[in-house]
Amino acid sequence: LGLPLEQPTPQKWKGVVLAGTTKDKDAAVAYVRNRFPQVNLLRTTKSRKPHHGMAEAICLAEYGRRLLLGK
């Protein structure tokens, strides 16, 4: 597709997507819950806590979206 490949460090994408927060795992979960309330961050139906890895993956995708759109 001719898209540029970038492998940003966590510090880089967290600085963009989670700007103004503590930039930790809880901040990623809070961002996703606020920005994408329809997304279920529970790993299984029996899970009680949101999965921070899923939240960080969504944040990383958001970083890529912003990079491509120039926002």
Secondary structure, DSSP 8 states (H G I E B T S, - for coil): ---------HHHHHHHHTTTS--SHHHHHHHHHHH-TT---BSSTT--SB-HHHHHHHHHHHHHHHHHHT-
